[in-house]
């Protein structure tokens, strides 16, 4: 049986080496497709493998159908999996998994790093502000949110969180104040760190009505997905409020307009950077390979995200 790593955005070489070692030690064939330039190459790879490990690559219906009866599992090395057509996978008998928690520390550190960067005026030589004593709201208290809270408390920030799916007692056991709604979170906090997934309920949900509630000197940090932001509403708000900053590790569709109008108050990384550490690469890569092997050998579907 063959396990294929297919990544436009490659893993670190050390991570690839560990995947190869893990796969071959378990008696499977290993194949690598990196930096491919055409979706057709991914389709071809899917047609000739039993398992796929991908990152931000688009596992579309066409890719999944190309796998025919042979392709059995796709693992997204990371938490988000909106780049995979889950419906097509289910209809074609393909198990889809993610690797939750493996990139969490890298994303959390990036979120706090971006807050420092923004508070200090992007290190422009002028006086900035400190994070100590500021109120931070964490929107979604999953693996990343918990780590953001832990690091932020080290900065002596006052940390709040809202997550409709996490009991208050779990949040407050970490020394974080649990709030009852997103409205309350945005009304209270000068900083908000976004960790919600992109789905039908959340896309464009971060809108004018919500963002306009934030106190003076507000900063929105997005290490989630660009689709959750209502970009026209954010542009409108930033036109009205010269105190509002937006920092993201994924550029908005209207990046040029944001940078032209608000150069001093926005920052976007050149590409999505949340998982771009050697450690996160290695953690997610190894988890992907081990989950596939465990699925084939033991039928383990612990991290399956489709049914």
N, C-alpha and C positions, 0 to 999 in steps of 0.2 A: 504494500500500500504506500501511496505517496502523499506527503505533506508539502504544500507549496506556500512559500512566503511571497506575496505579491504586493509590493509597496512602491508607489510613485515617490513618496517621501521615505527614504530608507531608514531602517533601524541603524543604530551605531554598529560599526563592524564587530565590536566585542559581543553585542547582542546577537547578531547573525551567527557568529561562531558558536555561541552557547545553544542557540536553537538547533543548529546543525548537529552538534554533539548530542544533544538530548534526543533528537529524532532518530539519529542513526544508532545510538546506543540501545534504543527501544526496538530496533529492527525494522524501521521504516525508511523509505527512500525520501531524500530531501531535495527540493528544487527551489531555486531563488530567481525571482523576477523583480528587478529594481529599476527605478527611474524610467519606466516605460513611457513612451510618448503618445500612445494611441490606446483607446479603450479596447480595441480589437485584440491587443496583446493579453489583456486581462481575461477577455472572453475565451481566447485560445487556451490560456493557462487553466481556466475553470473546467474546460472540456477534457483535460488530461490529468486530473488529480482527484484524490479522495477527500482532501481537506485543504482549506484555504486559510491562511493567516493574513489579515489586511490591517491597514491603519485607517487613513481617511479616504481610501479608495472606494469607488462607487460600485457596490455589489447590486447592480440593477437586475430587473427581471431577465434581461437578455443574458447577463452573466450567469445567473442561477440556472436558467433553462439550458444553457450550454453545457452545464455539468451533467445533464442527463441522469441516468441511473447511478452514475459513479460518484458524483460529488455528494458527500454525506454531511459535512459540517463546515461552517464558516465561523471563525473566531475574529472578532474585532479587538485588536490589542489596544484597550482603552475602555473608558466607561461609556461614552456616547456611542449609539449605533444607528443614528438616523441616516447614515449613508448606505444602509442595507435595506432592501425591499423585503420586509418581514413577511408580507402577505404572499409574495412569490415563493419565498423560501418554504413557508408552511405548505403551500399547495404542491410543491415539488419534493416534499419530504426531506428538506435540508434543515438541520439543526443550526441555529444561530446563537452564539454566546458572546458575551463581552468579558472583560477582565476587571471588574470593579475594584477600586482601591489601589491598583498597582501604580497609577500615575498621580495619586492624590497629593502626596507631599510636594511633588514638583509643581503642581498647579497652585497649591496653597502658598508656597514660597513666592511664586510669581505674583500672585494677587497682592501679597503684602509688599513685595518689591515695587510693584506699580504704584501702590499707595504712597510709599516713601518718595518715589520718583516724582509723582504729581505734587505732593505736599511741598517738595523742595524746588518747585518750578522747573522740573526737568533738568536740574543742576545747571541753571543758567547763570549762576554767580550772584543772583539777587537773594534777598531775604525770603525765606519760605516759612512754613509752619511745621509743627511737630504732630505726630500721631498720638502721643501721650495725652490721655484725658479726653480724647475725642470719642464720640459714639459711633460704633460700627454695627451695621445691620447685615446679617447673613441671610440671604434669601435662598432657602433650601438647605437643610441641615443634614446632608449626607456625608460620605467619606471626606470629601474636600472641605465642606463647610465646617466640620468638626475640627479639622486641622487648621483652617484659617482662624477659628476661634482660639485655639490653643496658642498659636503664634501671636495673635493680636493681644491676648492677655499678657504675653511677655513684654509687649510694648506699653502695657498699662492702659490700653484702650478699654472703654466700657462696651461690652459686647452684648448684642441682642440678636435674636433669630426668630424667623417665622418659617414653619414648615407644616403644612396641613396634614402630613402623613407621619410625623414624628411626635410621639407623646411629649407633653411639656416636661414631665419629670425626667425624661432622658436628656433633654436639652439642658435643663437647670442643674442636673447632676454634674455637668461640666463647668459650672460657674457662669453660665450664660443665661440671660433673661429671656424667657420665651414670651413672644407676643402673640396676639390673637388673630392678626390679619396682616396682609401686605400693606394695607393703608397705614396701619399703626407703625409698622417698621419704617416706612419711608418718611412718615411724619416726624419720627423721633431722631433718626440717625443722619449725621453729616456724611458718613461714608456708607455705601451699600455695596456689598460684594455679591454678584449674581452667580448662582450655581444651579439654576433650574434647567431641565432638559428642554429641547425644542420639540413640541408636539402640537396637536390641534388646539389644545387648551392654552398653551403658553406663547405660541407665536404672536408677535407684536403686542404682547400683553404689557410690556414695560412701556407705558404710553404717557401722554401729557398729563392726564389726570393723576396718575401715580407719582410721576417724577416731580410735578409741581409742588407736591407736599413736602419735599425735602427742605431742611433748614438752610439758612444762608451758609455759603462756603461748602456747598455740596459737591461730592465726588461719587460718580457711579463707576464701578470697576466690573468689567465683564470678561470673565474667563470661561463663560458657558458657550453660547451660540449666538451668532449675529441675528438670527431669525427671531429671537425673543424680543428684540428692540423694535419699537415703532419709530423708524428713522425720521419720518416727516415730523412726528411729534417732538422728538428729541431736538431736531433742528429748530423748530419753533421755540421750544423752551430755552435753548441756548442763545437764541436771538434776543429773548426777553431778559435773560438773567446772565449778567457778565461774571457772576460768581460760580457758575456751574461748570464742572469738569467731567469729561468722559474719557476713560482709559480702557483699552480693550486689547486682548491678544488675538482678536480676529477683526480684520478691517471691515467696516460697514460697506454696503453697496454704494453709498454716497460718500465714500472716503474723500474724494477730491473736494467736494463742497464743504465737508466738515473742516478739512485742513485749510482751505482757502479762507473761510470765515472765522475760524476759531483756533488758529495755529498754536496759540499759547495755552489752550485749554483742552486740547485733545492729544492723545497719543495712541498709535496703533502699531503693534509689532509687525515686522515684514511678512511673517507667516504665523500660523497658530503655534504658540510656543509652550503651551501648558505642559506637554509631555516631553519637551526637548531637553532632557538631561540624560546623562549616561546611565544614571541609576534607574530612572523611569523607563528608559528604553529596555534595559536589561530585565527589570521586573515584569513589564507587560509582555515582553517577548517570551520569556521563560514560562510565564503563566499560560500564555496561548498554547505553546507546544505541549505542556503538561496536561492541560484540559482536553486537548484533542486525543492524546494518548489514553487518558483516563476514560474518555468517552468510548473509544474503540475497544478498549480492553475490559472495562467494567460497566459500560452503559451509563456512566455518571453524567447527569444533565443539570447539575447544581446551578450553573450560571446561564442556563438557556433563557433567551429573552423572547422567543416566539413559541407558539403552540401549534 
